[in-house]
Amino acid sequence: MLVKTVTAVKEINVNNESKKNASILLVEDDDVTAYMLTYLLKREGYDVTCLSDGQQAYEAINAEHPFSLALLDVMIPYRNGIELISQIRSLPSWDNTPVIMISGKSQEQDIIKALDAGANDYVTKPFQPGEVLARIRNSVPARP
C-alpha cells in the first residue's frame, strides 16, 4: 500500500515557482522516508524523481541530464550511495551537481567516507524536515 502512496505523491503538481522547477533525484529505499521527503520537496516547488534502489539510480544517472541536486541514501539495494557518488563525479555533465547524503549511518568514518567520495553534505537519520529543506535550499544552484 505504501508503494502506491509514494507513487501518488510523485504525481502531486504543486504551483510554487520559487524554485523554477529545480529537479531533485531522491534515492531512498524506505517507503515512509521516501514519501515524506517527496511530499516536502514537492510542496516546496521542486520536481522530484524518487527511486528506491541503486540500480535504478545508476540507470537514471547515465540516462538523464543532470538534476539540480541528488539526495541519496547510503544504504540502498544493489548499489550503495557511495558507489553512486563515484558514478556522479565521474560524469562531466554532473560535475557541478550537489549531492547530499542521507543515512542512518552516523559514525564519523561513514560521514568522512561520503564527503571524501564527493558528497557536498551529509544528514543523519532521524532528521528534522526543516533542516533537510534548509540544506537543500542552500545547495540548489540559483536559477535566473
C-alpha positions in Angstrom: 0.0 0.0 0.0 2.8 2.4 0.8 4.5 2.0 -2.6 1.3 3.1 -4.3 1.1 6.1 -2.0 4.7 7.1 -2.8 3.9 6.8 -6.5 0.8 9.0 -6.0 2.9 11.6 -4.2 5.2 11.7 -7.3 2.3 13.0 -9.3 1.5 15.9 -7.0 1.5 19.1 -9.0 2.5 22.0 -6.7 2.3 25.5 -8.1 5.3 27.0 -6.4 7.5 28.9 -8.8 10.2 29.9 -6.2 12.4 27.0 -7.3 11.7 27.4 -11.0 11.3 23.7 -11.3 14.7 22.7 -9.8 14.9 19.0 -10.1 15.9 16.6 -7.4 16.9 13.0 -7.7 15.9 11.3 -4.5 17.2 7.7 -3.9 15.6 6.2 -0.8 14.5 2.6 -0.2 12.5 3.3 3.0 8.9 3.9 1.8 8.0 6.2 4.7 11.1 8.4 4.3 10.7 8.5 0.6 7.0 9.5 0.9 7.8 12.2 3.5 10.7 13.7 1.5 8.9 13.6 -1.8 5.9 15.3 -0.2 8.0 18.0 1.4 10.1 18.7 -1.7 7.1 18.9 -4.0 5.4 21.2 -1.5 8.4 23.5 -1.8 8.1 23.5 -5.5 10.8 21.0 -6.6 10.4 18.5 -9.3 11.2 15.1 -7.7 12.2 11.8 -9.2 12.1 9.2 -6.5 13.9 5.9 -7.0 14.1 3.1 -4.5 17.4 1.3 -5.3 20.9 1.9 -6.5 20.4 0.1 -9.9 17.5 2.4 -10.8 19.6 5.4 -9.8 22.6 4.2 -11.7 20.5 3.9 -14.9 18.8 7.3 -14.3 22.2 9.0 -13.7 23.5 7.6 -17.0 20.3 8.3 -19.0 19.2 11.7 -17.7 20.6 15.1 -17.9 21.8 16.2 -14.5 19.4 17.0 -11.8 19.7 20.2 -9.8 20.6 18.1 -6.8 20.9 14.4 -5.8 19.7 13.3 -2.4 21.0 9.8 -1.8 20.6 7.3 1.0 23.8 5.5 1.7 22.4 2.0 2.4 20.2 1.1 -0.6 19.9 -2.2 -2.5 22.1 -3.2 -5.5 24.5 -0.2 -5.5 25.1 1.9 -2.4 25.1 5.6 -2.2 28.9 5.9 -2.1 29.1 4.0 -5.4 26.5 6.4 -6.9 28.6 9.4 -5.8 31.6 8.0 -7.6 29.5 7.5 -10.7 28.1 11.0 -10.5 31.5 12.6 -10.0 32.9 10.6 -13.0 30.4 12.2 -15.4 31.5 15.6 -16.7 27.8 16.7 -17.1 27.2 16.0 -13.4 30.4 17.8 -12.2 28.6 20.7 -10.5 25.5 18.8 -9.2 25.4 19.0 -5.5 25.0 15.7 -3.6 23.5 15.4 -0.2 23.7 12.0 1.6 21.0 11.0 4.0 21.7 8.0 6.2 21.2 6.2 9.4 25.0 5.7 9.5 26.2 8.3 11.9 29.7 7.2 12.6 32.4 9.8 11.8 34.2 7.4 9.4 31.0 6.9 7.4 30.4 10.7 7.1 34.1 11.3 6.1 33.9 8.4 3.5 30.9 10.0 1.8 32.4 13.5 1.9 35.7 12.2 0.6 33.8 10.4 -2.2 32.4 13.8 -3.4 29.2 14.4 -1.3 28.6 18.1 -0.6 26.7 17.4 2.6 25.6 14.6 4.9 22.4 14.4 7.0 21.9 11.6 9.6 18.6 9.9 10.3 16.5 10.6 12.1 16.4 14.1 10.7 14.4 17.2 11.1 12.5 18.0 7.9 13.1 21.7 8.2 16.9 21.2 8.5 16.9 19.0 5.4 14.9 21.6 3.4 17.3 24.3 4.5 20.3 22.2 3.4 18.7 21.6 0.0 17.8 25.3 -0.4 21.4 26.2 0.3 22.7 23.6 -2.1 20.5 24.0 -5.1 22.0 26.5 -7.6 20.0 29.7 -8.0 18.2 29.9 -11.3 17.7 33.1 -13.2 
